[in-house]
């Protein structure tokens, strides 16, 4: 049964990635009522529900859904906390809400001490928040180089936004175009609108 639940959540995530939101929502129906769901799985379900709300519901509804967990989300570890923080930030942007301080406070509670992709991205998020507050980004020496090796469209999309926050416009532009390329290559339809939007905005801004 635990593996069955995990497969169900993974199936919902796969449908979501492919852009079939109705099937993703169907896979999640009633799953919250199952008392066999462990902590990590609950974070994944919360992220999926909030993602669906952002894409086919009301972005403003994502904020009260995620805001209560932001003070403690760092305890779930970088793998679970980072996607939720990025999602909260995207929802705040779409809802035209000033929620940046919530993301910044939660990012400071993260402890990304490894050289893995998730830890590097967490440091970039935290660094971009610090730069916005007029502080030093506090990045590791190789953090900016790691993003050049990314192939996951979600990670590329996140990294391009972090690069904008850090003031690396050219690198952000390159990562946005890579996100479009890899989203098309993998059939990750859900990331295309976001990546294409940023590419288009950059093209307009640069003439």
Beta strands, then each sheet from edge to edge (+ up, - down):
end
